[in-house]
């Protein structure tokens, strides 16, 4: 079987672990083509030579060694047409895509054109319906937790309050998990969280350095900082965690899930059970119809 693999959208730590694991399991009896830069690699026919040693060297590193990208061109009919031509050029029998909601939508477009596919959920937001876990989430949370704990050491020295902004866009999962693990005084997860409620929580805090966690793009953190300073005369700082959440080595839990996704995906391909999404439910791996996720 000729198998194509690409990573699409935002990267997540654990992608490289999955790539090595799936290729190790499949390369003996299959031809593998690695498309670089996500769907952009399909549209523009960008491949990298298959090299298991290269994948092994990178398996415990952050990012994704075959590269990823956002690809607006793929959202057009012409872009999908070019992608199909590329897949036909390499005689691809099944395309494996690692990514989030946008990647899943793109893969379904390819499936609708008659191509067999497999989908692996990977997004640090952990917001794909149908699966309990997406590759990248645990490491992103642990990176954020480490960041908050280290910065808070110096906050304590000055009795400062700090507002930490985490990634998540419209999804609160990182904010919730980090807030729980660092014992935050208040966590902004959705529109029902207000600066007034935050103020009341800070009034009840007995900490030398109260912690506030904010999901990105939810509130104006500069305005929040000024509000707290005006109302409580606290010395308030802001720290945006940023892209450090996407980097570093995968946690043990991350490697467990990445390898589990690869093992289940390889098993389904070997049994010719294609057009599935691999999901996690109660720490077990399942394959479901790609149209049901």
N, C-alpha and C positions, 0 to 999 in steps of 0.2 A: 504494500500500500504506500502511496505517496502522501505524506503528511506535511501540511504547512502549519507554522506556528508564528503568532505575532502577539505583542503586548500593546495595548491601546489605551489612550487617555493618560490620566495621572499615574505616576509610578507608585509602587508600594514595596516596602522591604519584605522580602519573601518571594518576589517574582523570580529572582535568580535561582533560589532554591528549587522552586517549582520547575523551572526550565531544565535544570540539570537532571532532576529526578525523572521527569517525563521523557526526556531524550535518552537517558540511560536505559530506561525500560523498553523503549520502542525502537532504538536505532539498529538493533541486531537484525530484525526482520523487516524493516521498513526504511524507505528513503525519506529523509527529513529536510525540508527547506525552511530556513529561518528568514522571515520577512522583517526588515529593519524599519524603525520609525512608525510602527503601527499600521493603520489603514493607509497612511501616506505611502508606505512601502508597497502596498498593493496597487494603488493608483499609478505610481511612478515606477513600478518594477524595481524595487530596491531590496536586494537580498544580501546576506552575508554568508560566507562559506561555513558549512557545518563543521564544527570542531569541538568534540566532546571534552577535550582537555581545556579549551578556553572556557567552556561552561562550568567545568569542575573548579577551575581557579576562581571563578566569580560567584560560586554558589552560595557563599556565606557573606556576600557583600550587599550593600544597599543599592538602590537604583535598579535599573534593568539593563543588562549588558548588550542586548540586541537593540536597544533604544526604543523610545516611544514618542508620540506626538499627538497633538490635536489636528484633526484633518477636516476642515470645513468642506473641502472638495468632495469628500465621500458622502456628504449630505445631499448631493445632487444625483440625479439619475445617471448623468454622464460619468460621474466618479465611480458609481457602482459598476457601470458597464466596463470601465477600464480595469477595475479590480477583477471582474470575472475573466477578462481577457488574460490578465496576469496569471490567475489561478489555472486557466486552461493551458497557458504556455508551459507551466511546470507540471502539468498533468496531475494537479492536486486532487486527491480523492477525499480528503477530509481536512478542514481548517480548524485549528484550535486557537481560540482567542482568550487572552487573559485581560480582564478589565472590569469596568463598572457599568452603570446604567446606560451611558452613551454607547459603550462598546457592544453591549448586548443588543441594543437597538440596531446598530450597524450590522452585527452578525446575523440578525434575523432577516435583514435585507438580502444578504448573501444566500441564506437558506431559502428564501422565497424564490430565488433564481435557480434553485435546483441543486445547490452545492451542499454536501454533507458537512456538518460542523459539530464542534464541541465547545462549551463555554465554561470558563473557570472564573469565579467571582474574585475580583481584587480591587478593593478601594479602601483607603484608610478611614473613610466615613462609615464603613460597615452598614450601609443603608440599602443593600439590595434585598428586595422582598423575596421571601422563599428560602433564605439561608440564614442560619444563626451566625455564620462567620464569613468574613471576606479577608483574603490575604492582605496584610499590611496594617490591620487595625491594632493588634496587640503591641507591635513595635512602636507604632506612632504614639500610642498611649504611654508606653514605658519611657520613650524619649521625652515626652511632655512632663511626666512625673519626675524624672531625673532633673529636668530643667528647673521646674518649680522648686524642688527641694534644695537645689544648689543656690538659686537666686535668693530663696527665702532665708538662707543662712546669713546673708549680709543684711537683708531687711530687718532681721531680729536685732542686729547690732545697733540699728538706728531707730528701733521702734517704728518702722515704716509699714504702711499698708501697701500691698501691691495688687494691681489688676493684671492678670495673665490672660492674654487672648490666644485661644487655640483654634486650629482649623476645624472645619465642619460644614461651612456654608449653611445649608438648610437642615443639616442633620446634627442632633445634639449628642451623639453617642460618645465622641471623644471628651467633650466637656463633662458629661455625666461621670464617665469612668475616671477621669483625672481628678475631678472634684471629690469623688468618693475616696480615692487613694491618698490624696494629700490632706484630707480632712478640711476642705475649704469652708469658709464661713458663709459664702453664698455663691451659687452657680447660676449664671444666665444661660438658660437652655432654649427658651422660646419667648414669644411675645407676651406671655403672662407674667414673666419675670420683670420687675420694675425697680427703678432706683430707690423708690421709697421702701420697698421690701428689703432691699439690700442694706439700706441705712439702718433699719430695725435690727437686722441680723448683726451688723457691726456693733451696735449699741450693746448687744448681749455678749459679744466676744470678750474673752479674758486673755487672748493671745497678745504677745509682744508685737507680732507681725501678722495681722489678719490677712487671709488669702481670698481673693475674688477671682473666679474663673468665668470667662466670657467667651461664648461661641462667636466666631468671626461673623461680621456683617449683620449682627443682630441689633447692636446699639452703638451710639457714639461714645467711645470709651474716654475721649478727652472731656466730653460733657459730664460723664459719670465721675471722672476724677475731680473735676472742679466742684461738682455737687457735694461730694463727700468732704472735700476740704472746707467748703463754706459752712456745711452743717455741723461737722464734728471737729474741725480744726486738726484733722489728721494730716500727717505728711504722707502723700500718696504718690506712688510711682506706677508706671505702665511698662509692661514687658510683653512684647509680641513674640511668641515662640517660633512661628514661621516654619521655614523649610527643614529645619532640623528634625521635625517630626517624620519626614520622609526618608531620612538617611540612617547611616550606621548599620551595625550587624543585626541580623534577625534574632529575636528572642528565642528561647527554647520552644515556647508555645507556638511561635510563628513557624519555626521549622517543622514542628509536628503537623500543623495544618497544611503547610505547603507540600510536604511529602505525602500526606494523606490524600490531598486533591490529585496529585500526580498518580499515585497508586490506583485510585479508583478510576481515573480517566483512562489510564493505560489498559486496565482490565476491561472496560467497556469497549474500547477500540479493538482489542484483541478478539472480543466476542462479536465484533461487527454491530454493536448496539450504539448507533451514532445519533446525532441531532439531539444531544442531551446537554443539560447544565448539571455540573457536579455541585452538590450542595451539602451543607452540614446541618444536621438536626440532632440535638442532644449528644454532641461529640462523635456522631457516626456519620459516615459519608454515603450519599445516595446519588443516583442519577435520575433526573426527571426530564420529561419532555421540555425542550427549550422554550416552547410556547406557554409553559405553565409557570415560568418565573418572571 
